Amino acid sequence: MRSMLDRLKWPADAGCTAVPYWVFNNQEVYDLEQEKIYNGPTWNFLAADAELPEKGSFKSTYIGDTPVVVTRGQDDEIYAWVNRCAHRGAEICRERHGKSEDGAYTCVYHQWAYDAKGDLHGVPFQRGLAGKGGMPKDFDKKKHGLRKVRVVNYHGAIFGTFSDDTPDIEEYMGDDVSYHMRRLLNKPIEILGTTRQYIKGNWKFYAENTKDPYHASLLHLFHATFGLYRSSQQGESIVNNKVHCLIWVKSSEEKKSALDDVKKENLRTMQQGNYALADESLLAGQQEFEDGHSLDILSMFPSLVLQQIQNTLAFRQILPKGKDEFELVWTYFGYKDDTEELRNIRLKQSNLIGPAGLISMEDGESTELCQKAIVRDGEYTSVIEMDGKEPEGAKHLVTEGMIRSMWQGYREMMGF
């Protein structure tokens, strides 16, 4: 039987401008991603430090589709391990968040108990009962701990990796992406809330979406109509290490000639004068950052999007659940020193994003539309040529260069 790599050929002359649809609907590709990407030399977002506020706090999450638990130990250090009992493979933590009052994490099946580091501390009946049964005399609990995850806490964002070959976190991200992460995580944060949604599409369609400034004023009526984002505004797309990207926009700076060109397109999403806000306070925000950015979208491959849209700040965690489904977890935050007024602004503007957001709702829908349409057409390809064919950023917003760059890096990771 031929290997998958022999059977699934990337178009020889396509480079990264034509992506074969089999990458979105093939089970073997999905399985290889779990090996090469999620279990490979990548940093995956696990949690915000603020989600683990006390010693004994924990959060259940995933790296790819592998269940993982992140803990804060009694030594105040952060640890992570695979949520699978070393005994018979049962899930240990069944809650999404919580606190272990005694510092133990006990499997419900046979009550094997572990500490925050994932080390095995207790085995019921290890010495048997009344001289009968029990584990062998050479059984060593130190050799039967949980599979550990290497972790790093980067300015309050916790990342994990299974690979010893994963580079330093800043080297992995690149200079621009790490700078913009520090920009948004510049002081202690507080969690405002979380939403979750299942999207019936391949996770890479959403990864494309977050690297695609071209779509933002074409798909999102709210963006274009109320001026939060238009392709005629000042902005830039930046690529670091091929797979990590960021988009920034200043909505206050817009060339009249570019805006006139937008209006000539007669776009469905450009509806100035036809729609108005019933509550204009939704967009009555504050200027927070010295650089004047009204939008800052940081995409760290494979699992994190960190965003500022107006005054709304959020982590988006992308969790694949199969070749045609993923979960998107939104964690909204502000800063601990926010005034009550600014905190209320953030909460109100959270209506812009999330599963039913005035902007973000359409991203989930477009992902599902793509998945539905390519279900049997793996041999066909997309066309990713806006602003040329090079895999690079641009000092404007009418480009697909970041998507091309992501696919270049993806091919190298996967061996395609």
URBEL-V826101 format. One record per backbone hydrogen bond with DSSP energy under -1.0 kcal/mol. NH is the residue of the N-H (numbers start at 1). CO is the residue of the C=O. If there is no record, write none. Layout:
NH:CO  NH:CO
This chain:
7:3  8:4  14:11  17:14  21:380  22:378  23:20  24:21  30:26  31:27  32:28  33:29  34:30  35:31  36:32  37:33  38:33  39:34  42:40  44:160  46:158  47:158  49:156  51:48  52:49  56:72  57:54  58:98  59:70  60:96  61:68  63:66  66:63  68:61  69:81  70:59  71:79  72:57  73:77  76:73  79:71  81:69  82:147  83:67  84:82  85:90  89:85  98:58  100:56  105:114  107:112  111:107  113:122  114:105  115:119  118:115  121:113  122:113  126:123  128:125  129:132  132:129  135:126  139:136  143:140  144:141  146:118  149:80  150:161  152:159  154:157  157:154  158:47  159:152  160:44  161:150  172:168  173:169  174:170  178:174  179:175  180:176  181:177  182:178  183:179  184:180  185:181  190:334  192:332  193:332  195:330  197:328  199:326  201:199  205:202  207:203  208:204  209:205  210:206  211:208  212:209  218:215  219:215  224:220  225:221  226:222  228:223  229:223  233:230  234:253  236:248  237:394  238:246  240:244  243:241  244:240  245:299  246:238  247:297  248:236  249:295  250:234  253:250  255:232  259:255  260:256  261:257  262:258  263:259  264:260  265:262  266:263  270:267  271:269  274:271  275:271  282:279  283:280  284:281  285:283  292:289  294:249  295:249  296:308  297:247  298:306  299:245  300:304  304:300  305:316  306:298  307:314  308:296  309:312  310:294  312:309  314:307  315:331  316:305  317:329  318:303  319:327  321:325  326:199  327:319  328:197  329:317  330:195  331:315  332:193  333:313  334:190  336:188  338:335  343:339  344:340  345:341  346:342  347:343  348:344  349:345  351:348  352:349  357:354  358:351  359:352  360:352  361:357  362:359  363:360  364:360  365:361  366:362  367:363  368:364  369:365  370:366  371:367  372:368  373:369  374:370  377:374  380:377  382:19  384:17  388:385  392:390  394:237  400:386  404:400  405:401  406:402  407:403  408:404  409:405  410:406  411:407  412:408  413:409  414:410  415:411  416:411
